[in-house]
Amino acid sequence: MVLFFEVIRVDEAIDIIRTITPTLDSEMVPLLESLGRVTASDISSSEDIPGFRRSIKDGYAVRSQDIRTASEVSPAILKKLRPTTMGFQNEVRTINEGECMYIPTGAELPDGADAVVMVEYTEGAGPRIVITKSVKPNENVLLPDEDFRIGETLIQQGTNISPREIGVLAASGVFSVPVIRKPVIGIISTGIELVEITANPRRGEVRDVNSWVIAAFLTEHGGIPRMYGIVRDDPEEGYSVLSRALDECDAVLISGGSSKDTKDITASIMTRSGKILAHGLALAPGKPTIIGICRGKPVIGVPGHPSSTYVVLNVLATPMIAQLSGTTRSRPATGYGTLQENITSERGREEWFRVARSGDTITPLHGKSGLVRTLVESEGFIRIPQDKEGIEAGEGVEVIYW
């Protein structure tokens, strides 16, 4: 039985999406291409890092016991050897009792040395160095396995790879990374009034904005959009296009055709291809949203108005993409400020109200769902829970950024 506008809560809808959405299989990609992707398994170090005793300061390599009492009042005086250099050396350098050797940051400690005195605490005196500060063993020294040990986990499964993880993997010599495959998501637009964005609309026609909004959103969130064009409210054509999209994609978003109009076809083609799990969301804007599963793949029918679509994408497409790509981190960026004027809301539905921000001042953007202006004027939205009737001016509010 199709649930027709028997609205469900937003949190229930998100739970349904997570339940019906699988995590995709994995693939190996070059290191740089892994940026923004999610690791498919733990990645372990195949070696100790850095792999040798390394100075972390410019200074002098010493035996700490030789200068254990050094101070400004009673400095230690050591014999200065030829400086060590950066990089691979065929010559094995060694210091003995009473000797020291200049060492730059990052260079390998010579044999016999166990610490580095910073250059600020030394003075040159011909063939000798005067040292005015004692050091402990391993002070200013990075040990061979102090960063990572062989076999230690570098990156855990389910990690969103950022430039920080890229650096760790590069240091470990990892040049091919196991990641979850990017989800391919089909986009179908419905509506006899729609024309391509390259067309000049006639009276009563509008350009297909939603396909491009959805495609850009999917790309921004790590998906691969695949557009299937405009279906002009023909159930047979709609069913055929949906079938093709289900063959080629991991999920499908159908724009428009989800309301009560008798010519709207989204519910019927989804029912014919699978099962509708919810038709109607206690959300404004976005009430006529449909959630279904067709041939084991999630299908969402989103409203036809771009601003409503954008809200539903943030509510449902974000967790769907996260689930498909295996991510455990999908919390949006937020900020706080003071509401400039009252916002009224209808009790019994959750409302996402678009807002602009100037410093700490949050200004509601009033506009009908069919307008696209507020998409570019808004920086995010305020979420009004369904048990509230609004928010008063002067209240502190959380803004969830687009």
Stockholm file with secondary structure:
# STOCKHOLM 1.0

chainA/1-402         MVLFFEVIRVDEAIDIIRTITPTLDSEMVPLLESLGRVTASDISSSEDIPGFRRSIKDGYAVRSQDIRTASEVSPAILKKLRPTTMGFQNEVRTINEGECMYIPTGAELPDGADAVVMVEYTEGAGPRIVITKSVKPNENVLLPDEDFRIGETLIQQGTNISPREIGVLAASGVFSVPVIRKPVIGIISTGIELVEITANPRRGEVRDVNSWVIAAFLTEHGGIPRMYGIVRDDPEEGYSVLSRALDECDAVLISGGSSKDTKDITASIMTRSGKILAHGLALAPGKPTIIGICRGKPVIGVPGHPSSTYVVLNVLATPMIAQLSGTTRSRPATGYGTLQENITSERGREEWFRVARSGDTITPLHGKSGLVRTLVESEGFIRIPQDKEGIEAGEGVEVIYW
#=GR chainA/1-402 SS CCCCSCCBCHHHHHHHHHHHCCCCCEEEEETGGGTTCBBSSCEECSSCBSCSCEESSSEEEECGGGGTTCCSSSCEEEEEECCCCSSCCSSCCBCCTTEEEEECTTCBCCBTCCEEEEGGGEEEETTEEEECSCCCTTTTEECTTSSBCTTCEEECTTCBCCHHHHHHHHHTTCCEEEEECCCEEEEEEECTTEECTTSCCCTTCEECHHHHHHHHHHHHTTCEEEEEEEECSCHHHHHHHHHHHHHHCSEEEEESCCSSCTTCCHHHHHHHHEEEEEECBSEESCTTCEEEEETTEEEEEECSSHHHHHHHIIIIIHHHHHHHHTCSCCCCCEEEEEESSCEECCTTSEEEEEEEEETTEEEECCCCTTCSHHHHHCSEEEEECTTCCEECTTCEEEEEEC
#=GC SS_cons         CCCCSCCBCHHHHHHHHHHHCCCCCEEEEETGGGTTCBBSSCEECSSCBSCSCEESSSEEEECGGGGTTCCSSSCEEEEEECCCCSSCCSSCCBCCTTEEEEECTTCBCCBTCCEEEEGGGEEEETTEEEECSCCCTTTTEECTTSSBCTTCEEECTTCBCCHHHHHHHHHTTCCEEEEECCCEEEEEEECTTEECTTSCCCTTCEECHHHHHHHHHHHHTTCEEEEEEEECSCHHHHHHHHHHHHHHCSEEEEESCCSSCTTCCHHHHHHHHEEEEEECBSEESCTTCEEEEETTEEEEEECSSHHHHHHHIIIIIHHHHHHHHTCSCCCCCEEEEEESSCEECCTTSEEEEEEEEETTEEEECCCCTTCSHHHHHCSEEEEECTTCCEECTTCEEEEEEC
//
